[in-house]
């Protein structure tokens, strides 16, 4: 496996913008390559280049608002892409592609998938170039293969951990999904959102995994948290402070609904929502956080209910005397607040 940052695009943008200072954010898996890139930028251009040491989870986790405070005028978000090139005034999305091939794992998948005729494909940014080769190989094996529909943010069959809107519209056209990549995180979300059999095709371990058990476990936990929160008297409603997660309108809506049903609400704003950071607030029975939904859906370490937006919607329905519903079966679990996005 080799993840390759699109350095040519980085250098093109620097040549065009001629920045006085650069800020770079990147996920943990790309730190080594990003530090090598920073050394090249400094050597070639002599421009100060600062690496953001905090975690970076996606294009919702940019630092555009911090660029000027760090005496810079250009930012790169490495390893995440979309149909847009820029976010905000300073931040450019820079691709990192993986050169791993799916040939071997596809051969393993073909006999496993024989029980399905119509297959949908999904993946994340690093493997988008493999969509067409995989599609052709599955079609040659006799499957009817569909890819997701590009939209205003995501490319064909691309999904985020909270956004499945490219493939959600084709869920009734397929019998099962194949997720291309090693990320259980994305594959579980795909299974929960579409309610379709989902298989993870991992090219590194050369294995095919049915995500049914993992998805069902998270679904049960998510439902249980909603019912536990129903008994809470005091809620903490947390607005995320990361740039793409500032759902202040949703926080206000949820706060109003909880108060209408006799609950006391304490409002918070946080960048990182963890069990340790919530621990001091012992008088609060349950939390709703409007930042990243995966904090709640994958959050097994919380000692009290910490609901995401879809779970909060389900809670409000219960408070209003309605059924909880299949609240995770939706194309998006959150509407990213990306501010100004630009294609060029």
C-alpha positions as CSV (number, residue, x, y, z in Angstrom):
1,X,0.0,0.0,0.0
2,X,1.3,3.4,-0.9
3,X,-0.8,6.6,-0.3
4,X,0.3,9.3,-2.7
5,X,-0.5,12.9,-2.0
6,X,-1.2,15.0,-5.1
7,X,2.0,17.1,-4.7
8,X,1.7,18.5,-8.2
9,X,-1.6,20.1,-7.3
10,X,-0.1,21.5,-4.1
11,X,2.8,23.1,-6.0
12,X,0.4,24.4,-8.7
13,X,-1.7,26.2,-6.1
14,X,1.4,27.6,-4.3
15,X,2.7,28.9,-7.6
16,X,-0.6,30.6,-8.3
17,X,-1.3,32.0,-4.8
18,X,2.2,32.8,-3.7
19,X,1.4,32.6,0.0
20,X,3.3,34.1,2.8
21,X,2.5,31.2,5.1
22,X,0.8,27.8,4.8
23,X,-1.3,25.7,7.2
24,X,-1.8,22.0,6.6
25,X,-4.2,19.5,8.2
26,X,-4.2,15.8,7.6
27,X,-5.5,12.5,9.1
28,X,-3.2,10.4,11.2
29,X,-2.5,7.9,8.4
30,X,-0.9,10.5,6.3
31,X,1.3,12.3,8.8
32,X,4.6,10.8,7.4
33,X,3.8,11.7,3.8
34,X,2.5,15.2,4.9
35,X,5.7,15.9,6.8
36,X,7.8,15.0,3.7
37,X,5.6,17.3,1.7
38,X,6.2,20.1,4.2
39,X,10.0,19.6,3.9
40,X,9.7,19.9,0.1
41,X,7.6,23.1,0.3
42,X,10.1,24.7,2.6
43,X,13.0,23.6,0.4
44,X,11.4,24.8,-2.9
45,X,9.6,27.9,-1.8
46,X,11.1,29.0,1.5
47,X,7.6,29.5,2.8
48,X,6.7,28.9,6.5
49,X,4.5,25.8,6.7
50,X,2.7,24.7,9.8
51,X,1.2,21.3,10.5
52,X,-2.0,21.2,12.6
53,X,-1.3,18.7,15.4
54,X,-5.0,18.1,16.2
55,X,-6.8,15.2,14.6
56,X,-8.4,15.7,11.2
57,X,-11.5,13.6,10.4
58,X,-12.6,14.9,7.0
59,X,-13.7,18.0,5.1
60,X,-15.9,19.0,8.0
61,X,-12.8,19.4,10.0
62,X,-10.9,22.2,8.2
63,X,-9.1,25.1,9.8
64,X,-10.0,27.9,7.5
65,X,-11.0,30.2,10.3
66,X,-7.6,29.8,12.0
67,X,-5.4,30.6,9.0
68,X,-5.1,34.3,9.6
69,X,-4.5,33.8,13.3
70,X,-1.6,31.6,12.4
71,X,-0.1,34.3,10.2
72,X,-0.8,32.4,7.0
73,X,-2.9,32.9,3.9
74,X,-3.3,29.4,2.5
75,X,-4.4,26.1,3.9
76,X,-4.4,22.5,2.6
77,X,-6.7,19.8,3.8
78,X,-4.8,16.6,2.8
79,X,-6.4,13.2,2.0
80,X,-10.0,14.3,1.6
81,X,-11.7,15.2,-1.6
82,X,-15.1,16.1,-3.0
83,X,-16.6,17.6,-6.1
84,X,-15.4,21.0,-4.8
85,X,-11.9,22.3,-4.9
86,X,-12.0,24.9,-2.1
87,X,-13.8,25.4,1.2
88,X,-13.9,28.9,2.6
89,X,-11.4,31.6,1.8
90,X,-8.1,29.7,2.2
91,X,-8.6,25.9,2.2
92,X,-7.9,23.7,-0.8
93,X,-8.7,20.0,-0.7
94,X,-5.8,17.8,-1.8
95,X,-6.2,14.2,-2.9
96,X,-4.2,11.3,-1.6
97,X,-4.7,8.2,-3.8
98,X,-3.9,4.6,-2.9
99,X,-2.2,2.4,-5.4
100,X,-3.6,-0.9,-4.0
101,X,-5.5,-3.1,-6.5
102,X,-8.7,-5.0,-5.9
103,X,-8.0,-7.9,-8.3
104,X,-7.4,-10.6,-5.7
105,X,-10.2,-9.6,-3.3
106,X,-12.7,-9.4,-6.2
107,X,-11.9,-13.0,-7.1
108,X,-12.7,-13.9,-3.5
109,X,-15.9,-11.8,-3.5
110,X,-17.4,-13.3,-6.7
111,X,-18.5,-16.7,-5.2
112,X,-19.6,-15.0,-2.0
113,X,-21.8,-12.6,-3.9
114,X,-23.4,-15.2,-6.1
115,X,-26.6,-15.0,-4.0
116,X,-27.2,-11.5,-5.4
117,X,-27.7,-10.5,-8.9
118,X,-27.7,-6.7,-8.6
119,X,-24.7,-5.1,-6.9
120,X,-24.1,-1.5,-5.9
121,X,-20.6,-0.1,-5.4
122,X,-19.4,2.4,-2.9
123,X,-16.0,3.6,-1.7
124,X,-14.2,6.6,-0.2
125,X,-11.8,9.1,-1.8
126,X,-8.6,7.0,-1.8
127,X,-10.1,4.2,-4.0
128,X,-12.3,6.1,-6.5
129,X,-10.0,5.2,-9.4
130,X,-10.7,1.5,-8.7
131,X,-14.5,1.9,-9.2
132,X,-14.5,1.3,-13.0
133,X,-12.0,-1.7,-13.0
134,X,-14.0,-3.4,-10.2
135,X,-17.3,-2.7,-12.0
136,X,-16.0,-4.2,-15.2
137,X,-14.7,-7.3,-13.4
138,X,-18.0,-7.9,-11.6
139,X,-20.0,-7.4,-14.8
140,X,-17.8,-9.9,-16.6
141,X,-18.7,-12.4,-13.9
142,X,-22.3,-11.9,-14.6
143,X,-23.5,-9.3,-12.1
144,X,-25.6,-6.3,-12.8
145,X,-23.5,-3.5,-11.2
146,X,-24.7,0.0,-10.3
147,X,-22.6,3.0,-9.1
148,X,-23.8,5.9,-7.0
149,X,-24.8,9.2,-8.5
150,X,-22.5,12.2,-8.2
151,X,-24.0,15.2,-6.5
152,X,-23.1,18.7,-5.4
153,X,-20.5,17.5,-2.9
154,X,-19.6,13.8,-3.5
155,X,-18.3,12.1,-6.6
156,X,-19.7,8.9,-8.2
157,X,-20.2,6.2,-5.5
158,X,-18.1,8.3,-3.0
159,X,-19.4,8.2,0.6
160,X,-18.4,9.9,3.8
161,X,-18.9,8.5,7.3
162,X,-22.1,10.6,7.7
163,X,-23.2,11.1,4.0
164,X,-24.4,8.2,1.8
165,X,-26.4,10.4,-0.6
166,X,-24.7,9.1,-3.8
167,X,-25.7,5.5,-3.2
168,X,-28.9,5.9,-1.2
169,X,-31.0,6.7,-4.3
170,X,-30.0,3.3,-5.9
171,X,-30.6,1.2,-2.8
172,X,-33.9,-0.1,-4.2
173,X,-32.2,-1.0,-7.5
174,X,-29.7,-3.3,-5.9
175,X,-29.7,-6.5,-3.9
176,X,-26.5,-5.7,-1.9
177,X,-23.6,-3.3,-1.7
178,X,-19.9,-3.9,-2.0
179,X,-17.8,-1.3,-0.2
180,X,-14.3,-1.0,-1.6
181,X,-11.7,-0.4,1.1
182,X,-10.6,-1.5,4.5
183,X,-12.8,1.0,6.5
184,X,-15.3,-0.8,8.7
185,X,-16.4,2.7,9.7
186,X,-17.7,3.6,6.3
187,X,-19.1,0.1,5.5
188,X,-21.1,0.0,8.7
189,X,-22.6,3.4,7.9
190,X,-23.5,2.3,4.4
191,X,-25.3,-0.8,5.8
192,X,-27.2,1.2,8.4
193,X,-28.2,4.0,6.0
194,X,-29.4,1.8,3.1
195,X,-30.6,-1.3,5.2
196,X,-29.0,-3.5,2.5
197,X,-26.7,-6.4,2.8
198,X,-23.2,-4.8,2.7
199,X,-19.9,-6.5,2.1
200,X,-16.5,-4.9,2.8
201,X,-13.9,-5.8,0.2
202,X,-10.5,-5.3,2.0
203,X,-7.6,-5.4,-0.5
204,X,-5.0,-5.2,2.2
205,X,-6.1,-8.3,4.1
206,X,-7.5,-9.8,0.9
207,X,-10.8,-10.7,2.7
208,X,-14.5,-10.2,2.2
209,X,-16.6,-9.3,5.3
210,X,-20.3,-9.3,5.8
211,X,-21.1,-6.2,7.8
212,X,-24.4,-7.4,9.1
213,X,-23.4,-8.2,12.7
214,X,-21.4,-5.0,13.2
215,X,-24.2,-2.9,11.7
216,X,-26.9,-4.6,13.8
217,X,-24.8,-4.0,17.0
218,X,-24.6,-0.3,16.3
219,X,-28.3,-0.1,15.4
220,X,-29.3,-1.7,18.7
221,X,-27.0,0.5,20.7
222,X,-28.4,3.6,18.9
223,X,-32.0,2.6,19.7
224,X,-31.2,1.7,23.3
225,X,-29.6,5.1,23.8
226,X,-32.7,6.9,22.6
227,X,-35.0,5.0,25.0
228,X,-32.6,5.6,27.9
229,X,-32.6,9.3,27.1
230,X,-36.4,9.3,27.3
231,X,-36.1,9.0,31.1
232,X,-33.7,11.9,31.4
233,X,-34.7,15.1,33.1
234,X,-31.7,17.3,32.4
235,X,-30.1,17.4,28.9
236,X,-26.8,18.8,27.7
237,X,-27.1,20.0,24.1
238,X,-23.7,20.3,22.5
239,X,-23.0,22.3,19.4
240,X,-19.8,21.3,17.6
241,X,-17.2,24.0,17.0
242,X,-15.4,22.3,14.1
243,X,-16.0,24.4,10.9
244,X,-18.2,21.9,9.1
245,X,-20.1,20.8,12.2
246,X,-21.6,24.0,13.6
247,X,-25.2,23.0,13.6
248,X,-26.4,25.8,15.8
249,X,-29.8,25.8,14.1
250,X,-30.3,22.1,14.9
251,X,-29.1,22.7,18.5
252,X,-31.7,25.4,19.0
253,X,-34.5,23.3,17.4
254,X,-33.7,20.3,19.7
255,X,-33.4,22.5,22.7
256,X,-36.8,24.0,22.1
257,X,-38.4,20.6,21.6
258,X,-36.9,19.2,24.8
259,X,-38.0,22.3,26.8
260,X,-41.5,22.0,25.4
261,X,-41.7,18.5,26.9
262,X,-40.6,19.7,30.3
263,X,-36.9,18.9,30.1
264,X,-34.2,21.2,31.5
265,X,-31.5,22.0,28.9
266,X,-27.9,23.2,29.4
267,X,-26.2,24.3,26.2
268,X,-22.6,23.6,25.4
269,X,-20.1,24.2,22.6
270,X,-17.2,21.8,22.2
271,X,-14.5,20.9,19.6
272,X,-13.8,17.4,20.9
273,X,-16.7,15.4,22.5
274,X,-15.3,12.5,24.5
275,X,-16.4,10.6,27.6
276,X,-13.6,12.3,29.6
277,X,-14.8,15.8,28.7
278,X,-18.4,15.0,29.6
279,X,-17.5,13.3,32.9
280,X,-17.5,16.4,35.1
281,X,-21.1,17.2,34.3
282,X,-22.6,14.7,36.7
283,X,-25.9,16.5,37.1
284,X,-26.8,16.0,33.4
285,X,-28.7,12.8,32.6
286,X,-28.2,12.7,28.8
287,X,-26.6,14.6,26.0
288,X,-27.4,15.5,22.4
289,X,-24.5,16.5,20.2
290,X,-25.1,18.1,16.8
291,X,-21.5,17.7,15.6
292,X,-20.4,14.4,14.1
293,X,-23.1,11.7,14.3
294,X,-20.5,8.9,14.4
295,X,-19.4,10.2,17.9
296,X,-22.7,8.8,19.2
297,X,-23.3,5.8,16.9
298,X,-19.8,4.4,17.4
299,X,-19.4,5.8,20.9
300,X,-19.2,2.8,23.1
301,X,-17.3,4.5,26.0
302,X,-20.0,7.0,27.2
303,X,-21.6,6.2,30.5
304,X,-24.8,8.1,29.6
305,X,-26.8,8.5,26.4
306,X,-25.1,10.9,24.0
307,X,-27.4,11.2,21.0
308,X,-26.7,12.3,17.5
309,X,-29.1,14.3,15.3
310,X,-30.9,11.3,13.9
311,X,-31.3,9.9,17.4
312,X,-32.5,13.2,18.7
313,X,-35.1,13.3,16.0
314,X,-36.2,9.8,17.1
315,X,-36.4,11.0,20.8
316,X,-38.6,13.9,19.8
317,X,-40.9,11.6,18.0
318,X,-41.2,9.5,21.2
319,X,-41.9,12.5,23.3
320,X,-44.6,13.5,20.9
321,X,-46.2,10.0,21.2
322,X,-45.1,8.7,17.8
323,X,-43.1,5.7,16.8
324,X,-39.3,5.9,17.0
325,X,-39.0,4.9,13.3
326,X,-35.9,3.8,11.3
327,X,-34.1,6.9,12.1
328,X,-30.7,5.8,10.6
329,X,-32.2,4.9,7.2
330,X,-31.6,8.3,5.5
331,X,-29.2,9.5,2.9
332,X,-27.4,11.9,5.3
333,X,-27.0,11.8,9.1
334,X,-26.0,15.4,9.2
335,X,-26.0,18.4,6.8
336,X,-22.4,19.6,6.7
337,X,-22.1,23.4,7.2
338,X,-19.3,23.8,4.7
339,X,-19.6,27.6,4.4
340,X,-18.4,28.8,1.0
341,X,-17.5,25.9,-1.3
342,X,-15.9,26.5,-4.6
343,X,-15.2,24.3,-7.6
344,X,-12.3,26.4,-8.8
